[in-house]
């Protein structure tokens, strides 16, 4: 190996995480390359410095006690509360039966969406109402063209009652369409 | 730290076995022992609650440490907290207090000094660089496992590790042999 390897390879080399074959090649390179040797030594020094830290710092007994208690509670809680999916799966036949019963009840109890015939007015009624409306419009028009200036009570129309000379109030013989419901 | 997590009877004890190392990582990440204790508990509780989402193809240990790192990052984001110094003596039980049988009387002092030196150097690293080293050390994870757990390319993880280790190597004096 003549070319210097990537510097990150020295991390794997120092950590002992290389395959034997690659490790031997790097070793051979180190013997011939002063720069890489310095690089590798610096990386290895950093890695061994970490050994000064206590890998398993002691925990206070009360912390460990609390931890044990909390873990036991969490594990027990988890054991008695299976997930929703697991519950549904366990009772899948009961769930299917419940869905079928609910569907049958809904079909039986909910009102039909079909519109009853009684909600429609029949043709005779429609013709009669249209005739009444037409008659009212004709009376209105004839009154307006005749230049009626009185209001509906036979009084003389004032400025507030007229628009361009026409009364805004209906004449006395105007049929009461709103109240006329047969 | 090698409990059989697939055994429901054994899950709690397996998780408790992770507690010291998870706490160690969190302590170096957030810089506060009290917060690290809380986050460690939260990490392991989340693990027990989300065992169903754990993908067996990944390492369980990597998954646990990934939860811890995410919680620490959330906390730091909320606090906008960068630890100025990652702890000196804070009253915790220290294994440095008594000299080992084959070391000189000033051994504990030298070890404590060196540990503080490493802690200071770690505090100078950026959070992502520091996290890679801490996952490697406390999680005892290979770099490829860290890459898989954090969903980052291996090249990115190795670049971070290289930058961080070079800096540590430059900042920390050689250990006297």
Boltz contact constraints between the chains, C-beta under 6 A:
constraints:
  - contact:
      token1: [A, 7]
      token2: [B, 162]
      max_distance: 6.0
  - contact:
      token1: [A, 8]
      token2: [B, 158]
      max_distance: 6.0
  - contact:
      token1: [A, 8]
      token2: [B, 159]
      max_distance: 6.0
  - contact:
      token1: [A, 8]
      token2: [B, 162]
      max_distance: 6.0
  - contact:
      token1: [A, 11]
      token2: [B, 158]
      max_distance: 6.0
  - contact:
      token1: [A, 11]
      token2: [B, 161]
      max_distance: 6.0
  - contact:
      token1: [A, 11]
      token2: [B, 162]
      max_distance: 6.0
  - contact:
      token1: [A, 17]
      token2: [B, 142]
      max_distance: 6.0
  - contact:
      token1: [A, 42]
      token2: [B, 166]
      max_distance: 6.0
  - contact:
      token1: [A, 42]
      token2: [B, 169]
      max_distance: 6.0
  - contact:
      token1: [A, 43]
      token2: [B, 165]
      max_distance: 6.0
  - contact:
      token1: [A, 45]
      token2: [B, 169]
      max_distance: 6.0
  - contact:
      token1: [A, 46]
      token2: [B, 165]
      max_distance: 6.0
  - contact:
      token1: [A, 46]
      token2: [B, 168]
      max_distance: 6.0
  - contact:
      token1: [A, 46]
      token2: [B, 169]
      max_distance: 6.0
  - contact:
      token1: [A, 47]
      token2: [B, 165]
      max_distance: 6.0
  - contact:
      token1: [A, 49]
      token2: [B, 118]
      max_distance: 6.0
  - contact:
      token1: [A, 49]
      token2: [B, 168]
      max_distance: 6.0
  - contact:
      token1: [A, 49]
      token2: [B, 172]
      max_distance: 6.0
  - contact:
      token1: [A, 50]
      token2: [B, 137]
      max_distance: 6.0
  - contact:
      token1: [A, 52]
      token2: [B, 114]
      max_distance: 6.0
  - contact:
      token1: [A, 52]
      token2: [B, 115]
      max_distance: 6.0
  - contact:
      token1: [A, 52]
      token2: [B, 118]
      max_distance: 6.0
  - contact:
      token1: [A, 53]
      token2: [B, 118]
      max_distance: 6.0
  - contact:
      token1: [A, 54]
      token2: [B, 95]
      max_distance: 6.0
  - contact:
      token1: [A, 56]
      token2: [B, 20]
      max_distance: 6.0
  - contact:
      token1: [A, 56]
      token2: [B, 21]
      max_distance: 6.0
  - contact:
      token1: [A, 57]
      token2: [B, 20]
      max_distance: 6.0
  - contact:
      token1: [A, 57]
      token2: [B, 24]
      max_distance: 6.0
  - contact:
      token1: [A, 58]
      token2: [B, 93]
      max_distance: 6.0
  - contact:
      token1: [A, 59]
      token2: [B, 19]
      max_distance: 6.0
  - contact:
      token1: [A, 59]
      token2: [B, 20]
      max_distance: 6.0
  - contact:
      token1: [A, 59]
      token2: [B, 23]
      max_distance: 6.0
  - contact:
      token1: [A, 63]
      token2: [B, 37]
      max_distance: 6.0
  - contact:
      token1: [A, 67]
      token2: [B, 41]
      max_distance: 6.0
  - contact:
      token1: [A, 70]
      token2: [B, 45]
      max_distance: 6.0
  - contact:
      token1: [A, 71]
      token2: [B, 12]
      max_distance: 6.0
  - contact:
      token1: [A, 71]
      token2: [B, 15]
      max_distance: 6.0
  - contact:
      token1: [A, 71]
      token2: [B, 48]
      max_distance: 6.0
  - contact:
      token1: [A, 74]
      token2: [B, 45]
      max_distance: 6.0
  - contact:
      token1: [A, 74]
      token2: [B, 48]
      max_distance: 6.0
  - contact:
      token1: [A, 74]
      token2: [B, 49]
      max_distance: 6.0
  - contact:
      token1: [A, 75]
      token2: [B, 12]
      max_distance: 6.0
  - contact:
      token1: [A, 75]
      token2: [B, 48]
      max_distance: 6.0
